[in-house]
Amino acid sequence: MLAGALALISLDNTIVNVALPTLQEELGASTAELQWVVDAYSVLFAGTLLLAGSLGDRFGRRRALVIGLIIFGAGSLAAGFASTADLLILCRAVMGIGGAFIMPSTLSILVQVFADPRARAQAIGIWAAVAGAAVAIGPILGGLLLEYTTWHAIFWVNPPLVVLALIATLALVPESRDPSKPRLDPLGAILSTVGLVAFVVTVIEVPDRGITALTVTSTLTAIVFLAAFVWWERRAPRPMLPMELFRNRLFTIAIVTVALVYGALMGVLFFLPQFLQLVQGDSPLESGVAMLPAAGGLFAASLFSPRWAERFGTRRVVVAGLVLVVAGLAWSAWLTADSSYLHVGGSLGLMGLGLGMVLPQATNAVLASVPRERAGMGSAVNDGVAELGGSLGVAVLGSLLSLGYRSEIEAQIVAAGDAITSIPAGVVDAVRESLAAGSLAVAQLPADIATPIREVAGAAFVSGMATALMAAAGIVAAGALLAWWLFPARVERVEE
């Protein structure tokens, strides 16, 4: 049942990705709005996770799970009726708040139910397998729904599943809470939420808008609120996130690792469906099915990761997994408009296997750094870092892709020469803005006239994508070096 609730919200991290070109067409969404359709969920999820985890510890983890399911279901239902990009972004934000109550509740309940360290490690492996595989399966389900229905269905599929999850939760899940009944930290929740949202606004908007009143304000807000959060958490009587945790080497390297792998995963899943649909001409369903190697590799490796760690040691498994992620990212950076599926699927398979090796060990390491009675807080930190890493992965890699595209598109237009002289100026301007905007304009042209400008846009997109993927590979490679240096040889148990 816990795995089912987790799969529900993990799917929603990526199920919308294959619909981005459709949303661009039907809602007239800009590139920045498309990023916010994805990021609104993740940012509000990450921003409210710490508060949700603390509330679960204080008032009951099953109760927090029920509240989260209700909020998530209501947001999903409303999202299916959204008629503008702004309304859809708002609904996604509400869904993110609901998810913030669901995800840490599942993990903290799991920690309470499985007291034996070996059984707990295996359960966390299954938890990570479900979470990661659901993220990778999201584009497949989204593509299937888009193939036979409309984009609204990717949200309307959630409420019936929420009802089933609610019934199962009330019937099967035991209640648990911190017996000390800790005080809440609402000021910390406000400071962290505002600071994180402002930070991601800055990362998303600066590449498109440059230095403007909005970006300057968001930057200053992020600095002030996040600094105030750290200051307050050092002095709060019952801090939402005790700063002394960061003195624990295991805790710090574990959350860095979680952020890196989710950033790479979510960043790739943001623009790879666009590559498959807009450059290679796949349908939404075909681009979704193309994600299967990532989902399968992640699921299988997550199940075996605890056994491998027991046999070879935690450090070796984590570093080997990160190296596989780097290899997958680097290989995918060599994709071209004419690349075969073997190239696409092979790189995704490597990334999936690597992620499956890393995630269970990093999650177990985070929980090993906090007392068991504060499992809600520990789970919230793990999940919050994952969501924040994912949203920043979309923002940073998406921005690098956009910058690379715009720096390359002019050279491609010049190189095309007379081949595109018959293309209307408005279409060329749309192509200069982004591949998504250009594809809509090019679709209005006759096929024989559209081919040269479509190839120009595709070449520029591939160039920008290669830049983003190589940057991601470099960052994860640095994480692998840190993991080899800082991860302990073994993480034996959760500390009581």
LINHU-V243143 format. One record per residue. OMEGA is omega as a letter, one per 30 degrees, with the letter a starting at -180 (999 if undefined). BURIAL is # if it has 9 or more other C-alpha atoms within 8 Angstrom, else .. D_FIRST is the distance of its C-alpha to the first C-alpha in whole Angstrom. Layout:
OMEGA|BURIAL|D_FIRST  OMEGA|BURIAL|D_FIRST
//
This chain:
l|.|0  l|.|4  l|#|5  l|.|5  l|#|6  l|#|9  a|#|10  a|#|11  l|#|13  l|#|14  a|#|15  l|#|17  a|#|19  a|#|21  a|#|21  a|#|24  a|#|26  l|#|27  a|#|28  l|#|30  l|#|34  l|.|33  l|#|32  a|#|36  a|#|37  a|.|36  a|#|36  a|.|38  l|#|36  l|.|38  l|.|37  l|#|36  l|#|34  l|#|32  a|#|31  l|#|30  l|#|28  a|#|26  a|#|27  l|#|27  a|#|23  a|#|23  l|#|26  l|#|24  a|#|21  a|#|23  a|#|25  a|#|23  a|#|21  l|#|23  a|#|23  l|#|20  l|#|19  l|#|22  l|#|21  l|#|18  a|#|20  a|#|22  l|#|21  a|#|17  l|#|14  l|#|12  l|#|15  l|#|15  l|#|11  l|#|12  a|#|16  l|#|15  a|#|13  l|#|16  a|#|18  l|#|17  l|#|17  l|#|20  l|#|21  a|#|20  l|#|22  a|#|25  l|#|25  l|#|25  a|.|29  a|#|30  l|.|34  l|.|35  a|#|33  l|.|34  l|#|31  l|#|29  l|#|29  l|#|28  l|#|25  l|#|24  l|#|25  l|#|23  l|#|20  l|#|20  l|#|20  l|#|17  l|#|16  l|#|17  a|#|16  a|#|12  l|#|12  l|#|14  l|#|12  a|#|9  a|#|12  l|#|14  l|#|11  a|#|11  l|#|15  a|#|15  a|.|13  a|#|15  a|.|18  a|.|20  a|#|21  l|.|21  l|#|17  l|#|16  l|#|18  l|#|16  l|#|13  l|#|14  l|#|16  l|#|12  a|#|11  l|#|15  l|#|15  a|#|12  a|#|13  a|#|17  l|#|16  l|#|15  a|#|18  l|#|20  a|#|18  l|#|19  l|#|23  l|#|22  l|#|20  l|#|23  l|#|26  l|#|24  l|#|24  a|#|27  a|#|29  l|.|29  l|.|28  a|#|29  l|#|27  a|#|26  a|#|23  l|#|22  a|#|21  l|#|21  a|.|18  a|#|15  l|#|16  l|.|15  l|#|12  l|#|11  l|.|12  l|.|10  l|#|7  l|#|10  a|.|10  l|#|6  a|#|7  a|.|11  a|.|10  a|.|8  l|.|8  l|.|12  l|.|14  l|#|16  l|#|19  a|#|22  a|.|25  a|.|28  a|#|26  l|.|28  l|.|30  a|#|28  a|#|30  l|.|30  l|.|33  l|#|31  a|#|29  a|.|31  a|#|33  a|#|31  a|#|29  a|#|33  a|#|34  l|#|31  a|#|31  a|#|35  a|#|35  l|#|33  l|#|35  a|#|38  a|#|37  a|#|36  a|#|39  a|#|42  a|#|42  a|.|43  a|.|45  a|.|46  l|.|48  l|.|47  a|.|47  a|.|43  l|#|43  l|#|45  a|.|43  l|#|40  l|#|41  l|.|43  l|#|40  a|#|38  a|#|40  a|#|41  l|#|37  l|#|36  l|.|39  l|#|39  l|#|35  l|#|36  a|.|39  a|#|37  l|#|34  a|#|37  a|.|39  l|.|36  l|.|35  a|.|32  l|#|31  l|#|28  a|#|28  a|.|31  l|#|33  l|.|34  a|#|31  l|.|33  l|.|35  a|#|33  a|#|33  a|#|30  a|#|28  a|#|31  l|#|30  a|#|27  l|#|26  l|#|29  l|#|27  a|#|24  a|#|26  a|#|28  l|#|26  l|#|24  l|#|27  a|#|28  a|#|25  l|#|25  l|#|29  a|#|29  l|#|27  a|#|29  l|#|32  l|.|31  l|#|30  l|#|33  a|#|35  a|#|34  a|#|35  l|#|38  a|#|40  l|#|39  l|.|38  l|#|35  l|#|33  l|#|30  l|#|28  l|#|30  l|#|29  l|#|26  l|#|26  l|#|28  a|#|25  l|#|24  l|#|25  a|#|24  a|#|20  l|#|21  a|#|23  a|#|20  a|#|18  a|#|20  l|#|22  l|#|19  a|#|18  a|#|21  l|#|22  l|#|21  l|.|24  l|#|26  l|#|26  a|#|27  a|.|30  a|.|31  a|#|30  a|#|28  a|#|31  a|#|32  a|#|29  a|#|28  l|#|32  l|#|31  l|#|28  l|#|30  l|#|33  l|#|31  l|#|30  a|#|34  l|#|35  l|#|33  a|#|34  l|#|37  a|#|37  l|#|36  l|#|38  l|.|41  l|#|39  a|.|42  a|#|42  a|.|43  l|.|41  l|.|39  l|.|35  l|.|36  a|#|37  a|#|34  l|#|31  l|#|32  l|#|32  l|#|29  l|#|28  l|#|30  a|#|28  l|#|24  a|#|25  l|#|27  l|#|24  l|#|21  a|#|24  a|#|24  l|#|21  a|#|19  l|#|22  l|#|23  l|#|20  l|#|20  l|#|24  a|#|23  l|#|21  a|#|24  a|#|26  l|#|25  a|#|25  a|#|22  l|#|22  a|#|22  l|#|19  l|#|18  l|#|21  l|#|21  l|#|18  l|#|19  l|#|22  a|#|20  l|#|19  l|#|22  l|#|24  a|#|22  l|#|22  l|#|26  l|#|26  a|#|25  l|#|27  l|#|30  l|#|30  a|#|30  a|#|33  a|#|35  l|#|34  l|#|35  l|#|38  l|#|39  a|#|39  l|#|40  l|#|43  l|#|44  a|#|44  l|#|46  a|.|49  a|#|49  a|#|49  l|#|53  l|.|54  l|#|52  l|#|54  a|.|57  a|.|57  l|#|56  a|.|59  a|.|61  a|.|58  a|#|56  a|.|60  a|.|59  l|#|55  a|.|56  l|.|56  l|.|53  l|#|50  l|#|52  l|#|51  l|#|47  l|#|47  a|#|48  a|#|45  l|#|42  a|#|41  l|#|39  a|#|42  a|#|44  l|#|42  a|#|42  a|#|46  a|#|47  a|.|45  a|.|48  l|.|50  a|.|52  a|.|50  l|.|53  a|#|54  a|#|50  a|.|50  a|#|52  l|#|50  l|#|47  l|#|48  a|#|49  l|#|46  l|#|44  l|#|46  l|#|45  a|#|41  l|#|41  l|#|44  l|#|42  l|#|38  l|#|40  a|#|41  a|#|37  l|#|36  l|#|39  l|#|38  l|#|35  l|#|36  a|#|38  l|#|36  l|#|33  l|#|36  l|.|37  l|#|34  l|#|34  l|#|37  a|#|36  l|#|33  a|#|36  a|.|38  a|#|35  l|#|32  l|.|33  l|.|33  l|#|30  a|#|27  a|.|27  l|.|24  a|#|23  a|.|26  999|.|26
//
